[in-house]
Amino acid sequence: MKELLRTTDPTLIPYVTALLEGEDIALFVMDVHMSALEGSIGILPRRIMVRDQDLFRARAILRDLDIATES
C-alpha cells in the first residue's frame, strides 16, 4: 500500500473516503486511534493508504478536485 494523503483536517478524511469508494478504490485510514494518545486535539495527521495499482487513479481523482496529495 502507498500513502495517498496525510492530513489533520477531520472533514477531509470522510470526504476523500466517499470519493474513492465511489470509484471502487479500496483504501485504509491509518492512525485513526492516535487521538487517544494526543488527547483528541487533532495535531497528529491521519493517513489514507491505497493499493499500489490504484495510486495513479486516486491521485488523479483528488487532483481534479484540487486536493493536495503526498508525492
N, C-alpha and C positions, 0 to 999 in steps of 0.2 A: 504494500500500500504506500501511496505517496501523499504528502501533505498538500492540500489544495488551499486551505485558508487557515489563518490564525487571527483571532480577534477577542477583544474583551467586551464587544458590543453584544448584550444579551438578546437583542432583537434580530441580529443578523444571522445567528445560527439557525433558528427555525425557518427563517425566510429562505436561506440557501438550501436547507434540507428539503423544503417543499418543492423548490425549483428542480433540484437534482432528482428527487424521487419521481417527480412528474415526467422526467425524461428517462426513467428507468435506469438511473445511475445509482449503484449501491454506494453507500457511504457509511462511515463510522465517526462519531463525535468522540474525541478523546479529551481527557482532563475535566470531565463533567463534575466529578465529585471533589475536585480540588477546592471548591468553595468552603468545604468543611475545615480545611487547613488554613485558609486565608481569612476566615471569619466572615464570609459572604459579602466582601466589599468589592469584588469584581476586578482585582488587579492582575490576577493570573489569566492569561489567554487560554481559550479553548481552541482546539484544532479540529478541522474536518479533514478526514482522510478518505481517499478514493482508490479504487484499484488502478494499477499501472495502466491498463488498457483503456480506462475511462478518463484519464487525466487530461488529455488534449481536448476532448469534448466538453468536460466540466469547466475547464478554463475558458473555452470559447463562449459557453453559455453565460458565465459570470462577466466576462469581458464585454459582451453585448449589453449588459445592464450596468456597466461602469462600476463593478465591484472588484476591488483590487485583490489579487491572489498572490500566493507565495510563488516566487520564480524558481 
